[in-house]
Amino acid sequence: MKRAIKTTDPYMRHVRDFLPKAGLSSLDVSRRTPGPELVRTRELVGEVQERYLYFPRNPEELLCRGAACGTIKGIVSHVCQRSEKFVGFCVDNVDMGGVHIWARGTVVLKIPGAKPYDRVYCTGPDSFNVSREGVTIGYVVRVFPEDGRCSVIFPFEG
């Protein structure tokens, strides 16, 4: 019997937390139940075309909309210390084993100390920095000095 690993991710929900009524799946119930959501602001910059992709996920996990996602052994989950690669931001859990990911575009994030052309790194679903901790997600193209936000093009391929 496998033992469940206790997670400290406040944005993660699990299928076992929902008791569906007859005719509904746990995913259906989770969509009708309020949960954590991270709002992401998109920005159109130059010729960057947005791209959305479908990825497999652990059927026991329900990813938070807007959370930064990465792969662990080919399966998408929220970015954490074990993440191998950043793939994008979660759009929606599509079925009991997949997720739609916003895989390319420009997003506005609050990153203290960021300057144009700095590489941006991610250590959690809503944790971004320029201090080389975590997985690389992209680079800063514009800084809004009045509130510490900046535009980040992702994914970084290079």
PyMOL commands that set and color helices and strands:
alter all, ss='L'
color gray80, all
select helices_A, chain A and resi 15-17+26-32
alter helices_A, ss='H'
color red, helices_A
select strands_A, chain A and resi 13-14+41-42+51-56+61-62+68-72+75-78+85-95+98-110+119-124+127-129+135-144+149-154
alter strands_A, ss='S'
color yellow, strands_A
deselect
rebuild
show_as cartoon
